[in-house]
């Protein structure tokens, strides 16, 4: 039987003042013609984090069997919607590290951004590169000499996500993991039951 894989993901995508998750809903953002995967930071099981270049991601994800893969992301609705709608990959289980923090530490935390949760749980600090690449496409980031810095930023994000996950996972009941996956799947893999009569 194939080994079940744990895959941590953090997509870095194009955004600007008008085209942003702060301005438009997640489905509209992901399915818009302006969408671009710039890079994706990944961590396989407990291995080292690495960067998959945007144009290479479709090939990379094909090595994983969805039936034997659990994805862990920070704001799983966003990353798993990209996986499903842009790459046709729907894992057997989806876990949201932000949702875990909200459920288990919501009474203590002052906010649920990756920056705040990582800091308040003492697992590390988020870097500030994202604002430097606002409104820049992948080729523009490379041309501006920001590519290596952006890669470092993305790797740090996926490492923080993994550290939050491992810190909280033992406290998160199996029943809640299943429910979290089900709720995410309602959006990521929607289905309709029609009363044909």
Steps between C-alpha positions, in 0.01 A plus 500: 500500500640847411632711785274782612674835448475820701545798269538854632432770241513877473414654163640841407285660231475826312299779665456875475276775639196401293567127473537373855330276754429816697290628211337197334377159624735202488329319207497816288869559575614146417291466183582847367710530183750712696587206726863385503679245720835668557639225720392250762692419815463132592603269781454125460434323831783611732749566219661835419290775348567596140366717220317374193512761223154600378537355147625171650224445754262306274771240435603490867154426640453204263744292705246488784202268513202708626353192668812470716573867568401735781564869438575743780485872421440829676159615374421167337205633306735708284780251436278196452269690266804579285600133511153386396397765249835574338675162525219247536643363828267426792674325791342235719519733802544877538615662823507872569766606751323835542177317584685291756640813665156664499335194657766425761641843586223738392445612858868600535615632163461865400455411131524209259739621232805280450713781636304533825449130564863408432622778726258430785560124491875566499581301185668777298450830324348575162712695251390817318585441134143470370439875491809544281355285221150644494387552141795302363483192277748215536727631223495848653598367843796319343597809299484716813745271680243399763465133407732352765357723771146401401597131510636546854175672598286216360710226662468677834122511461468127434740425787288710737188320381662162568621606845152622595352173374743278692461710815120470500430171323501280809231716660274502195244215518467257210128584477585869451754420229230312311250781545756759388562301182127467434438873536792585268380244247158671479671790322802333342307203363139625484217270397129541449219256569214578266140403562441393140130445558 
